[in-house]
Amino acid sequence: MNRSIKVLIVDDSAVVRQVLTENLGKAHDIQILGHAIDPIFAMAKMEKEWPDVVILDVEMPRMDGITFLRRIMAERPTPVIICSSLTSKGAETTMQALAAGAFTIFTKPTLGVKNYLEDASEDLIAAVRAAAGARMSRLPKTPAQARPAPQPGPVAAKLSADAVLAPGVEAMITTTETFTAIGTSTGGTQALEFVLSALPRTCPGIVVVQHMPEKFTAAFAERLDKLCEIEVREAVSGDRVLPGRALIAPGGRHMLVKRSGAQYTVEILSAPPVNRHCPSVDVLFRSAAKYGGRNARGVIMTGMGDDGARGLLEMRQAGAHTIAQDEESCIVFGMPKEAIKLGAAERIASLQEIPVLIAG
């Protein structure tokens, strides 16, 4: 039998501790090592036995979660899942947590937290498993050491991209207008920082889906814009896809690339989650296949699940160049693995190679 994943829960809310303990305890491969109401109590427990994964609140008494996270990363780097409130203020704080070394974000509302966490238990279990298997020692070094921010949420029917955009190719012949569509999830914030910060302003336009909750994508885009030579911003409908610009899909809404004469623009729309994600990589990639064709390039990077695999295949079938990140450089080799299995990837490349391929 495989060894159980030992989890320590650090949260000053008794309700959160109880719900997380009960729901994670349902998984046969997860063991709740203990829980603590603040980092001081947590440190005492960790001196006796070190966990494989820590679930950590940000705002707590005696020591805040960011300070505690930095201490963990300095002493013994360990996957830490931040359990953060889904607010604009929480988004800014969580960006600090990502920069300090958090593995991923798991959001919680300020009201109805018990029901929300119960509904999202399967997503949390998947996040814990991904964290336990993360290749933290292989992470590329970037200025702020950011890590992933997937979008957890209640389990829903797994819809395909058909729910948003019908399949079919309407792309025009090759033109000078080209773009790159990037899809990523767990591990993606750091991977995107590495890739985008390496690109020159002369690179083709870029459109990005990073699985991330509503309110978080704006803070993420602002942070990247400060670190990169290219312009990075959260997308709004009608934005032009231009050289030297990266558009990040807003959390909670899908993003499509559309053709307008000789130009490419993006459309942001509200629609059901696809592959349980909104925004969805499959939706972006299908639009890139349909309206971009051979004028597009598709890149699928680190992440859990299979969102984007079928869309990347559609892009390749439409004549686009397609790239999947290799296993060695992925934090979680889920989405690229599924794309490779489908034959969607024209090329498999390391994270270090991807900026060169995009800029070339």
VOLUM-436301 format. One record per residue (C-alpha): residue in three letters; x, y, z. Coordinates in steps of 0.2 Angstrom, whole numbers, padded with zeros to 4 digits, always signed. Example, Ala and Ser with C-alpha at 12.3 -4.5 7.8 and 13.67 -1.06 7.14 Angstrom:
// VOLUM-436301
ALA+0062-0022+0039SER+0068-0005+0036
// end
This chain:
// VOLUM-436301
MET+0000+0000+0000ASN+0006+0018-0003ARG+0010+0028+0012SER-0003+0040+0017ILE-0001+0059+0014LYS+0001+0067+0031VAL-0009+0084+0032LEU-0008+0098+0045ILE-0022+0110+0045VAL-0018+0128+0052ASP-0034+0139+0054ASP-0041+0149+0068SER-0059+0144+0063ALA-0065+0129+0072VAL-0078+0127+0058VAL-0065+0126+0045ARG-0054+0115+0054GLN-0069+0103+0058VAL-0075+0103+0040LEU-0058+0100+0032THR-0054+0086+0044GLU-0070+0077+0041ASN-0069+0079+0022LEU-0050+0075+0019GLY-0053+0060+0031LYS-0064+0052+0018ALA-0049+0049+0007HIS-0040+0033+0010ASP-0023+0040+0006ILE-0024+0055+0017GLN-0020+0056+0035ILE-0024+0071+0046LEU-0008+0073+0056GLY-0017+0087+0067HIS-0023+0104+0067ALA-0018+0121+0075ILE-0027+0137+0078ASP-0012+0147+0074PRO+0006+0145+0068ILE+0014+0145+0085PHE+0004+0129+0090ALA+0008+0123+0072MET+0027+0124+0075ALA+0026+0114+0091LYS+0017+0100+0082MET+0029+0101+0067GLU+0044+0099+0079LYS+0037+0082+0083GLU+0032+0076+0066TRP+0034+0085+0049PRO+0018+0085+0038ASP+0019+0081+0019VAL+0006+0095+0016VAL+0001+0110+0026ILE-0016+0119+0024LEU-0014+0136+0030ASP-0025+0151+0033VAL-0018+0169+0030GLU-0026+0179+0044MET-0023+0172+0061PRO-0018+0177+0079ARG+0000+0178+0086MET+0008+0175+0069ASP+0001+0179+0051GLY+0001+0165+0038ILE+0013+0174+0027THR+0027+0175+0040PHE+0024+0157+0045LEU+0025+0152+0026ARG+0041+0160+0024ARG+0048+0151+0040ILE+0043+0134+0032MET+0051+0138+0016ALA+0067+0143+0024GLU+0068+0128+0036ARG+0061+0114+0025PRO+0052+0118+0009THR+0035+0109+0010PRO+0019+0111-0001VAL+0008+0123+0007ILE-0010+0126+0002ILE-0017+0143+0006CYS-0035+0143+0012SER-0040+0161+0008SER-0055+0171+0008LEU-0062+0175-0009THR-0061+0194-0008SER-0051+0208-0017LYS-0041+0211-0001GLY-0039+0192+0000ALA-0033+0191-0018GLU-0019+0204-0014THR-0013+0195+0001THR-0014+0178-0008MET-0002+0185-0021GLN+0010+0189-0007ALA+0008+0171-0001LEU+0012+0164-0019ALA+0027+0175-0020ALA+0033+0168-0003GLY+0032+0150-0009ALA+0014+0144-0007PHE+0010+0129-0018THR-0008+0133-0022ILE-0024+0143-0017PHE-0040+0135-0011THR-0053+0149-0009LYS-0067+0150+0004PRO-0081+0163+0005THR-0084+0174+0020LEU-0102+0167+0022GLY-0108+0149+0020VAL-0090+0142+0022LYS-0096+0126+0029ASN-0107+0121+0014TYR-0094+0128+0002LEU-0080+0117+0008GLU-0091+0102+0009ASP-0096+0104-0009ALA-0078+0107-0014SER-0071+0093-0005GLU-0066+0083-0020ASP-0056+0098-0027LEU-0047+0100-0010ILE-0043+0081-0010ALA-0036+0082-0028ALA-0026+0098-0023VAL-0018+0089-0008ARG-0013+0074-0019ALA-0006+0086-0032ALA+0004+0095-0018ALA+0011+0079-0011GLY+0017+0074-0028ALA+0024+0091-0033ARG+0042+0092-0039MET+0046+0107-0028SER+0065+0104-0030ARG+0063+0107-0049LEU+0055+0123-0049PRO+0063+0137-0060LYS+0070+0152-0050THR+0060+0167-0054PRO+0060+0184-0045ALA+0045+0182-0034GLN+0044+0163-0033ALA+0026+0162-0037ARG+0016+0146-0037PRO-0001+0140-0043ALA-0018+0146-0041PRO-0031+0134-0047GLN-0049+0137-0046PRO-0058+0125-0034GLY-0077+0124-0033PRO-0092+0113-0031VAL-0091+0097-0041ALA-0102+0099-0057ALA-0106+0090-0073LYS-0090+0089-0084LEU-0095+0099-0099SER-0085+0100-0115ALA-0081+0116-0125ASP-0097+0112-0135ALA-0106+0121-0121VAL-0098+0137-0126LEU-0092+0136-0144ALA-0097+0124-0158PRO-0083+0115-0166GLY-0077+0119-0184VAL-0063+0128-0193GLU-0066+0146-0200ALA-0048+0152-0200MET-0042+0162-0214ILE-0026+0158-0223THR-0009+0162-0215THR-0007+0181-0212THR+0006+0192-0203GLU-0006+0192-0188THR-0001+0178-0177PHE-0003+0174-0158THR+0001+0161-0145ALA-0013+0153-0134ILE-0006+0146-0117GLY-0016+0135-0105THR-0010+0130-0088SER-0016+0126-0070THR-0007+0120-0055GLY+0010+0126-0055GLY+0005+0139-0068THR+0008+0155-0060GLN+0027+0152-0058ALA+0028+0144-0075LEU+0019+0159-0083GLU+0031+0171-0074PHE+0046+0161-0080VAL+0039+0161-0098LEU+0032+0179-0100SER+0047+0187-0091ALA+0058+0180-0104LEU+0049+0187-0119PRO+0054+0202-0128ARG+0041+0216-0133THR+0043+0210-0151CYS+0035+0193-0147PRO+0018+0188-0155GLY+0002+0192-0145ILE-0002+0180-0131VAL-0018+0175-0124VAL-0018+0165-0107VAL-0030+0154-0097GLN-0023+0151-0080HIS-0036+0142-0069MET-0038+0155-0055PRO-0053+0161-0045GLU-0063+0177-0048LYS-0054+0192-0041PHE-0037+0184-0041THR-0033+0186-0060ALA-0032+0205-0059ALA-0020+0205-0045PHE-0010+0191-0054ALA-0009+0201-0071GLU-0004+0217-0062ARG+0010+0208-0053LEU+0016+0200-0070ASP+0015+0217-0079LYS+0028+0224-0066LEU+0040+0209-0069CYS+0039+0208-0088GLU+0045+0218-0102ILE+0029+0214-0112GLU+0013+0221-0106VAL+0002+0210-0096ARG-0016+0213-0091GLU-0033+0205-0087ALA-0043+0204-0103VAL-0059+0213-0107SER-0070+0210-0122GLY-0064+0219-0137ASP-0045+0219-0132ARG-0033+0218-0147VAL-0021+0203-0147LEU-0005+0213-0151PRO+0013+0209-0152GLY+0021+0212-0135ARG+0005+0210-0125ALA-0002+0195-0115LEU-0020+0195-0110ILE-0025+0185-0095ALA-0043+0177-0095PRO-0053+0184-0080GLY-0057+0171-0066GLY-0075+0165-0067ARG-0077+0169-0086HIS-0072+0161-0102MET-0061+0169-0115LEU-0061+0166-0134VAL-0050+0173-0148LYS-0061+0180-0162ARG-0056+0186-0180SER-0061+0204-0184GLY-0055+0207-0202ALA-0036+0206-0202GLN-0035+0208-0183TYR-0038+0196-0168THR-0048+0202-0153VAL-0054+0193-0137GLU-0072+0190-0131ILE-0075+0187-0113LEU-0091+0179-0109SER-0101+0170-0094ALA-0105+0152-0098PRO-0105+0136-0088PRO-0088+0128-0082VAL-0080+0117-0095ASN-0070+0102-0088ARG-0076+0110-0072HIS-0066+0126-0075CYS-0071+0144-0079PRO-0061+0150-0088SER-0057+0134-0097VAL-0042+0130-0108ASP-0052+0120-0120VAL-0063+0134-0124LEU-0048+0146-0128PHE-0039+0132-0138ARG-0055+0128-0148SER-0057+0147-0152ALA-0039+0148-0157ALA-0041+0132-0169LYS-0057+0139-0176TYR-0052+0157-0179GLY-0033+0156-0179GLY-0029+0140-0187ARG-0011+0140-0194ASN-0009+0158-0188ALA-0009+0152-0170ARG+0002+0142-0158GLY-0004+0132-0143VAL+0006+0129-0127ILE-0001+0118-0113MET+0009+0118-0097THR+0009+0111-0079GLY-0008+0107-0071MET-0020+0094-0064GLY-0033+0086-0075ASP-0036+0086-0094ASP-0042+0103-0098GLY-0035+0109-0114ALA-0029+0092-0121ARG-0044+0090-0133GLY-0043+0109-0138LEU-0024+0107-0141LEU-0028+0093-0153GLU-0041+0103-0162MET-0027+0117-0164ARG-0015+0104-0171GLN-0028+0097-0183ALA-0032+0115-0189GLY-0013+0118-0193ALA-0007+0127-0178HIS+0010+0123-0170THR+0007+0114-0153ILE+0018+0112-0138ALA+0017+0103-0122GLN+0028+0105-0107ASP+0039+0090-0103GLU+0037+0080-0087GLU+0054+0085-0080SER+0050+0103-0079CYS+0031+0102-0074ILE+0026+0104-0056VAL+0011+0093-0060PHE+0012+0083-0076GLY-0007+0081-0079MET-0013+0092-0093PRO+0002+0090-0104LYS+0002+0072-0101GLU-0016+0070-0107ALA-0012+0081-0122ILE+0003+0070-0127LYS-0007+0054-0125LEU-0020+0061-0138GLY-0006+0066-0150ALA-0010+0084-0148ALA+0008+0090-0146GLU+0018+0093-0161ARG+0033+0096-0149ILE+0037+0092-0131ALA+0048+0105-0123SER+0055+0110-0106LEU+0049+0126-0098GLN+0066+0134-0102GLU+0063+0131-0121ILE+0046+0137-0122PRO+0050+0156-0122VAL+0062+0153-0136LEU+0049+0144-0146ILE+0036+0157-0143ALA+0047+0172-0147GLY+0054+0163-0163
// end
